[in-house]
Amino acid sequence: MLETTKRRLQPSARSAVPPFMVMDVVAAAGRLEAQGRRIVHMEVGQPATGAPAAAIAAARAALSAGPLGYTETLGIASLRCRIARAYAEWQGVDLDPARIVVTTGSSAAFILAFLAAFEAGDRVAVALPGYPPYRHILVALGCEPVGIETRAQTRWSITGEDLVALHRERPLKGVIVGSPANPTGTMMSAAALAELIRCAEDAGIAVISDEIYHGLDYAFPAESAARISDDVIVINSFSKFFCMTGWRVGWMVVPPSLVRAVERLQQNLAISVPTLSQIAAEAAFDGRAELIKVKQGYEENRRILLEGLPRAGFDSFLPADGAFYLYADVSRFSNDSFEFATRMLEEAGVAATPGVDFDPLHGRNFLRLCYAGSRQDMREAVERIGAWLGQGGGELAR
Ligand SMILES: Cc1ncc(COP(=O)(O)O)c(C=O)c1O
């Protein structure tokens, strides 16, 4: 018999990615709820609404219709055509459905994109603050994420100039952009995105554009990288605008040169995406009117927060252009946003995500508030935060 220490499997070095601290907030909120406390949830970035009725009806019909086998690896042909048609409708772009790959949420699309476009050791630029899995998936795959600090002057986005400067220091192989962005909710103008893509293409840097929050744009219309170039990877999902997080279905638009590589990878990694989810996703396009109402709810929530939070005491945040996030600067109150979020949860009953998840440099000064909940939740959050800060709650956290 082997000694216990020898028998235990040890985690690989590449699996040592940081945890997502928001999950600690979720767990703490759950403990308080179990004690009977009412908590306003603004920590997790997902719609409070379910999938559109058309999607659910299609899934029900498919369940009774017969066995749900594998589908083609790149996705059900009619879904790929429907996604291509959506680009014509939303962005006026004529896309060949052969370039559309259906994936298990956009999360799986990142793995496919990084494996198809990068070698181990490649350097890939990401924005700070930014969605943590970009960095963590790159690390797990042996690539090197390189953070670019974004600034108010450039609307909190990576610019072509930033990219070229970093590339000159040591060559980059790729850059990931997200607009509307998580956690900031800020967006890139069409001109800024086009300029970034132009600089990247000139320098031979692959662009991956995460467009998961498209459809949730309030300040100005979101531009797809697919309208600007055929030589970029666009990633999107049914999770946010379509309210289908748990169905785990997303898609990519890939350059013709990468389709076969992505297909081979997905054949081996997944075979195909859950069939029921693909069928529901195709039908979700028929639920547009319902989804537009949900979007209008977010717009109303955004208005409540933009008006109410400054009065409550949070008076400094990034432009809330899109998605359903507001990134508030809490440095007036604390330089430890994790501790501040913990106290706000315990004392005010409002759960928010500390910025440290998104930005190792300045995240300790920020909180992300998700406004995908109900109107009532938003009003209550403003009242509770106002009362808490008014009673010195913020001071306690200093
Ligand atoms: C910016 C961004 N990209 C990708 C994802 C992953 O979403 P999914 O895998 O559900 O498509 C999320 C989820 O919150 C996100 O915020």
The ligand as an SDF file (V2000), in Angstrom:
LIG
                    3D

 16 16  0  0  0  0  0  0  0  0999 V2000
  -17.4620   39.6670  -20.2500 C   0  0  0  0  0  0  0  0  0  0  0  0
  -17.9530   38.2670  -20.1310 C   0  0  0  0  0  0  0  0  0  0  0  0
  -17.5800   37.3710  -21.0580 N   0  0  0  0  0  0  0  0  0  0  0  0
  -17.9570   36.0910  -20.9680 C   0  0  0  0  0  0  0  0  0  0  0  0
  -18.7700   35.6380  -19.9420 C   0  0  0  0  0  0  0  0  0  0  0  0
  -19.1390   34.1690  -19.8840 C   0  0  0  0  0  0  0  0  0  0  0  0
  -20.4540   33.9470  -20.1910 O   0  0  0  0  0  0  0  0  0  0  0  0
  -21.0770   32.6010  -20.7600 P   0  0  0  0  0  0  0  0  0  0  0  0
  -20.0600   31.5360  -20.6570 O   0  0  0  0  0  0  0  0  0  0  0  0
  -22.2700   32.3560  -19.9070 O   0  0  0  0  0  0  0  0  0  0  0  0
  -21.4490   32.8720  -22.1820 O   0  0  0  0  0  0  0  0  0  0  0  0
  -19.2110   36.5380  -18.9740 C   0  0  0  0  0  0  0  0  0  0  0  0
  -20.0520   36.0920  -17.8520 C   0  0  0  0  0  0  0  0  0  0  0  0
  -20.3680   36.8100  -16.9330 O   0  0  0  0  0  0  0  0  0  0  0  0
  -18.7850   37.8950  -19.0730 C   0  0  0  0  0  0  0  0  0  0  0  0
  -19.1600   38.8180  -18.1890 O   0  0  0  0  0  0  0  0  0  0  0  0
  1  2  1  0
  2  3  1  0
  2 15  2  0
  3  4  2  0
  4  5  1  0
  5  6  1  0
  5 12  2  0
  6  7  1  0
  7  8  1  0
  8  9  2  0
  8 10  1  0
  8 11  1  0
 12 13  1  0
 12 15  1  0
 13 14  2  0
 15 16  1  0
M  END
$$$$
